[in-house]
């Protein structure tokens, strides 16, 4: 299944609240760890590390 939306980020820890208003979901904190992307378990939004960013490799 394809992600609903792809959001490029520069940090491996992200927050997702879904859509604004009635289509939202509880705030969830996601940590990519050593991966370059992670999908929200509620809405399917994908957070992907921007090209050239290295935080997912262990930097903070």
N, C-alpha and C positions, 0 to 999 in steps of 0.2 A: 504494500500500500504506500502510495506517495504521501509525503508530509503535507499538511494543510498550508503551511507557510514556512519559508526558510529565513531565519534571521542571522545575519553575520555578527559575530561578537569578538571582542578582543580579550575576554577573560574566560577562564574555564568554569567559573561558578556564575550561574545565571538564575534569574527569577522569572517565573511565568504566572500570569493571572488570566490567561485566555483573552477573550474579546472583552471590550468595555461593556458595561451594562448587564442586561439579563443573560447574555451569552458567556459571561465569565465563569471562572471556576475558582476554587480555593487557591491562594497563593502557594506555589511550590518552589522550593529551592533545588536546583539541579546542579550536579557537579560532574563534569566530563571526565575527571581523573586524567588518564593518559590518552583518552580518545580525542578526536578532532570534532565530534558532533554528538548531540544527544537530543532525543525527542521527548516532549512533554507527555507523560502518561495520560493526562486528561484530554488535551485538545489536539495532540499530534504535531504541534508546532515544533519545527526542528531548529535548534541552535547550533550553528557551525562556526568554528574558529576561522577568522579572516585569514586569507592567504598571507603568509609571511609571519604570522603571530606564532610565538613559541611557548606561551604559558601552558598549553595542554601537555607539553613535554616535561613539565615539572617545575617551571619557573613561576614566580608569583609577582 
